[in-house]
């Protein structure tokens, strides 16, 4: 391990309702298992509940990967909820979706998404996206999580 290598695993939370997409993402991230840990949650409200639980343990993920089109609470509602809470306001959120609609891109950035990635339709292209994502976020510096108030 070189001096510039990360010293701990990158922790990701994937929020996506599509089981096939979740399985593909998990398969794509398998090649980074020594560098990355990934938690998959398939609906927005469960993800928010899990994040609240992790906040009490000071164990938030480094990056949230969030789908746009989900039943119940969609990705924009989840992103809005995250940005409205001080604890989660600075948590990086990458929209990872099949939507190419400009309205969705605009709305994501209005809600302060960190980036917007359209999933490649072929697996090789998707693997390249995951590789770029892991390389970027593995070397990014993160804001320290606020200490809980007693």
C-alpha positions in Angstrom: 0.0 0.0 0.0 1.5 3.3 -1.0 1.4 6.5 1.0 -1.4 7.9 -1.2 -3.6 4.8 -0.9 -6.7 4.9 1.3 -6.2 3.4 4.7 -9.8 2.2 5.1 -12.6 0.8 3.0 -14.9 3.2 1.2 -18.4 2.7 2.6 -21.3 3.0 0.2 -25.0 2.9 0.6 -27.0 1.9 -2.6 -30.7 2.8 -2.5 -32.4 1.2 -5.5 -35.7 -0.6 -5.7 -34.9 -2.8 -8.7 -33.5 -6.2 -7.5 -31.8 -6.9 -10.9 -30.0 -3.5 -10.7 -29.0 -4.1 -7.1 -27.6 -7.5 -8.1 -25.7 -6.0 -11.0 -24.3 -3.3 -8.8 -23.2 -5.8 -6.2 -21.5 -7.9 -8.9 -19.8 -4.8 -10.2 -18.5 -3.8 -6.8 -17.3 -7.4 -6.0 -14.0 -6.7 -7.7 -13.4 -3.9 -5.2 -14.3 -5.9 -2.1 -11.0 -5.1 -0.4 -11.5 -1.3 -1.0 -15.3 -1.0 -0.8 -18.1 -2.1 1.4 -21.6 -1.7 0.1 -25.0 -1.8 1.9 -28.1 -2.2 -0.3 -31.5 -0.9 0.7 -34.4 -1.2 -1.7 -36.7 1.7 -0.6 -36.3 5.3 0.5 -37.9 5.3 3.9 -36.0 2.2 5.0 -32.8 3.9 3.8 -33.5 7.0 5.9 -34.4 4.9 8.9 -31.1 3.0 8.5 -29.1 6.3 8.1 -30.7 7.6 11.3 -29.6 4.5 13.1 -26.1 4.7 11.7 -25.9 8.4 12.7 -26.4 7.5 16.4 -23.4 5.1 16.0 -21.4 7.7 14.2 -21.1 5.2 11.3 -22.6 6.9 8.2 -21.6 5.7 4.8 -19.0 7.8 2.8 -21.3 8.1 -0.2 -24.9 7.4 -1.0 -25.8 6.0 -4.5 -29.4 6.8 -5.1 -31.8 5.8 -7.9 -34.4 8.4 -9.1 -37.4 6.2 -10.0 -38.6 4.3 -7.0 -42.1 3.6 -5.7 -43.3 5.2 -2.5 -40.5 7.6 -1.7 -38.6 8.5 -4.9 -35.0 9.5 -5.1 -35.7 13.2 -5.1 -37.7 12.9 -1.9 -34.9 10.9 -0.3 -32.4 13.5 -1.4 -34.5 16.4 -0.2 -34.9 14.7 3.2 -31.2 14.2 3.5 -30.5 17.8 2.6 -33.0 19.1 5.1 -31.3 17.4 8.1 -28.1 18.8 9.5 -26.7 15.4 10.2 -26.9 14.3 6.5 -26.6 17.7 4.7 -23.0 17.1 3.7 -23.3 13.4 2.9 -22.2 13.0 -0.7 -25.1 11.7 -2.8 -24.6 10.4 -6.3 -27.7 9.9 -8.4 -27.2 6.5 -10.2 -30.1 6.0 -12.5 -31.3 5.1 -15.9 -33.1 8.4 -16.3 -31.7 10.7 -19.0 -34.4 13.3 -18.6 -33.0 16.8 -18.3 -35.7 17.6 -15.8 -34.4 14.9 -13.5 -30.8 16.1 -13.9 -31.8 19.6 -13.1 -33.9 18.6 -10.1 -31.1 16.5 -8.7 -28.7 19.4 -8.8 -31.3 21.8 -7.4 -31.5 19.4 -4.5 -27.7 19.5 -4.2 -26.8 16.0 -5.5 -23.0 15.6 -5.7 -23.2 14.1 -9.2 -25.6 12.5 -11.6 -24.6 9.3 -13.4 -26.8 7.6 -16.0 -26.2 3.8 -15.7 -24.6 2.4 -18.8 -26.9 -0.1 -20.5 -24.0 -2.6 -21.2 -22.3 -4.3 -18.3 -18.8 -3.4 -19.5 -19.8 0.3 -19.6 -21.3 0.0 -16.1 -18.1 -1.6 -14.8 -16.1 1.3 -16.2 -18.5 3.7 -14.4 -18.1 1.8 -11.1 -14.3 1.8 -11.6 -14.3 5.6 -12.0 -16.7 6.1 -9.1 -14.5 4.0 -6.8 -11.3 5.7 -7.8 -12.7 9.1 -7.3 -14.5 8.6 -4.0 -11.6 6.5 -2.6 -9.4 9.5 -2.8 -11.9 12.2 -1.9 -11.7 13.8 1.6 -14.9 13.7 3.7 -16.3 16.0 6.2 -16.1 14.6 9.7 -19.4 13.4 11.1 -20.8 15.8 13.8 -20.6 14.5 17.3 -23.9 13.5 18.9 -25.4 16.1 21.2 -25.9 14.8 24.7 
